[in-house]
Amino acid sequence: MIKKNISLTAEGKKELEKELEDLIKGRPEIANKIATARAFGDLSENEEYSSARNEQKVAESRILEIQEILKNAKIIRGGKKDKVALGAVVSLDMGGRKVEYTLVGPTEANPLEGKISNESPIGKSLFGRKSGESFDFNGKKVKILEIK
């Protein structure tokens, strides 16, 4: 299990709490699937039963994982916006392409949603820098346009 403090934004914590609530609410449905599949007979060749039991294992594992994360969560508070820090929204010019990232802890990272981990290569490169600063990243010139 996870033993260290886990950095989460308030939004990330809410998302995890919602996911946990949904998983817990889904328990009776999974139990019904298992009961229905069990009624089909021979469990050794019952694909519905195996599938429902696997779904239950995945859900219960995720419930435990989320509970552990929330128990060890440290909420990131928005601070001064003069330097890139956890929770900051950073607008960048990356070789002529403008992008915006939110710097979050690894648990909350989702690059498809623009949430990058402070432990990722770009996250490490950004951390502690100031607005207007430029640096090279993977052969591209990167400029910090704004920190929100």
C-alpha positions in Angstrom: 0.0 0.0 0.0 0.9 3.6 -0.4 2.8 5.1 2.6 3.8 8.6 1.5 1.9 11.8 1.3 0.2 12.1 -2.1 -0.2 15.6 -3.6 -3.7 16.2 -5.0 -5.5 19.3 -6.1 -8.9 20.0 -4.6 -10.4 19.1 -7.9 -8.5 15.8 -8.1 -9.6 14.9 -4.6 -13.2 15.5 -5.6 -12.8 13.4 -8.7 -11.4 10.5 -6.7 -14.2 10.8 -4.1 -16.8 10.7 -6.9 -15.1 7.6 -8.5 -15.1 5.9 -5.1 -18.7 6.7 -4.5 -19.6 5.3 -8.0 -17.6 2.2 -7.4 -19.3 1.6 -4.0 -22.7 2.2 -5.5 -21.9 -0.4 -8.3 -21.2 -3.2 -5.8 -24.8 -4.4 -5.7 -25.0 -4.6 -9.5 -21.8 -6.7 -9.6 -23.1 -8.9 -6.9 -26.3 -9.4 -8.9 -24.2 -10.4 -12.0 -22.4 -13.0 -9.9 -25.6 -14.4 -8.5 -27.2 -14.6 -11.9 -24.2 -16.2 -13.5 -23.9 -18.7 -10.6 -27.5 -19.8 -11.3 -26.4 -20.9 -14.8 -24.7 -23.9 -13.2 -21.2 -25.4 -13.6 -18.9 -22.5 -12.5 -15.8 -24.1 -14.0 -17.0 -23.4 -17.6 -19.2 -20.4 -16.8 -17.7 -17.4 -18.6 -20.3 -15.0 -17.2 -19.4 -16.0 -13.7 -15.6 -15.6 -14.3 -16.2 -12.2 -16.0 -18.4 -11.0 -13.1 -15.9 -12.2 -10.5 -13.1 -10.4 -12.4 -15.1 -7.2 -12.5 -15.6 -7.5 -8.7 -11.9 -8.0 -8.1 -11.0 -4.9 -10.3 -13.6 -2.8 -8.5 -12.6 -3.8 -5.0 -8.9 -3.3 -5.8 -9.6 0.2 -7.1 -11.8 1.0 -4.0 -8.9 0.1 -1.8 -6.5 2.0 -3.9 -8.6 5.2 -3.8 -9.3 4.9 -0.1 -5.5 4.7 0.5 -4.8 7.6 -1.7 -7.4 9.8 0.0 -6.1 8.7 3.4 -2.7 10.0 2.5 -3.7 12.9 0.4 -2.1 16.3 0.9 -4.2 19.0 -0.8 -2.3 21.4 -3.0 -3.2 25.0 -2.2 -2.8 27.6 -4.8 0.0 30.0 -3.7 1.9 32.8 -5.3 1.8 32.8 -9.1 5.4 34.1 -9.5 6.9 30.6 -9.9 5.7 27.3 -11.3 4.5 25.0 -8.5 2.1 22.2 -7.9 -1.4 23.3 -8.9 -0.3 26.0 -11.2 -1.8 26.4 -14.7 1.1 27.2 -17.0 0.7 28.6 -20.6 3.7 27.8 -22.8 5.0 28.5 -26.2 6.7 25.2 -27.2 8.5 25.9 -30.5 5.7 28.0 -31.9 2.8 25.9 -30.5 0.9 27.3 -27.6 -0.1 24.8 -24.9 -1.5 25.0 -21.4 -0.7 22.5 -18.6 -1.8 22.1 -15.0 1.1 20.8 -12.8 -0.2 18.1 -10.5 1.1 15.1 -8.5 1.7 11.8 -10.3 -1.6 10.3 -9.0 -3.7 12.9 -10.7 -1.6 13.2 -14.0 -3.5 12.8 -17.2 -1.7 14.4 -20.2 -4.8 14.0 -22.4 -6.6 16.5 -20.1 -3.5 18.8 -19.9 -2.6 17.6 -16.4 1.1 16.8 -16.1 3.0 15.3 -13.2 5.7 17.3 -11.4 7.7 14.1 -11.7 7.4 14.0 -15.5 10.3 15.3 -17.6 8.5 18.5 -18.7 7.1 18.9 -15.1 10.6 18.7 -13.7 11.8 21.3 -16.3 9.0 23.7 -15.4 9.0 23.4 -11.6 10.3 26.6 -9.9 10.6 28.6 -13.2 9.2 32.1 -13.6 6.9 33.7 -16.1 8.8 34.9 -19.2 11.6 32.4 -18.7 12.8 30.3 -21.6 14.6 26.9 -21.7 15.3 24.1 -24.1 13.3 20.9 -23.8 13.8 17.9 -26.1 15.4 20.2 -28.7 12.5 22.7 -28.6 12.6 26.2 -27.3 10.0 26.6 -24.5 8.9 29.9 -23.1 6.6 30.3 -20.1 4.0 32.8 -21.2 1.9 32.9 -18.0 1.4 31.2 -14.7 -2.1 31.1 -13.3 
